[in-house]
Amino acid sequence: MEISAAFLCDFAEVREGLLMALGGGTTRLWRAEYPASMGSSLALLIDLLQSDLDAPHEIVVAIQGPDKPVGEVKGTFHIGGSPDLKAGENVVAPLAIDLRPVQLPAEGSYSINISIDGQFIRSVSFVAQPPASQPGSSANE
């Protein structure tokens, strides 16, 4: 099992087996005050072997701050097999994880560490900073 795509976005959901993501590829979160809500979602495409199907899998998404962990989301997912699968065909499963409730304590560099079934799989990084440093803005705005 591997994650073929993982990115932070404004909002993500899965509908009818499709991953819907708005504002994907976020690497900066502009927050005026801290602590602040992440106000984001994590969009994932998980590539599963046929041997990974028909069994529950635990996923842990841990948000690491500049100097300490700041939040964690745990859950399970279960992808069933299909009679249409060809021998050796992998299944790509979309998953959207709501990170809006996670509170960022301060500006700085953060990482989102993704583990499945107790094994670290992938990391996504981002920076939280005040709007005054946002491109196109001035300190007087």
ABEGO torsion letter per residue (X at the ends): XBBABBBBBABBBBBGGBBBBBGBGBABBBBABOBBBAGBBBBBBBBBBAAABGBBBBBBBBBBBAABBABBBBBBBBBBBBAABBBGBBBBBBBBBBAAABBBABBEBBBBBBBBGGBBABBBBBBBBBAAABBGBBAAX
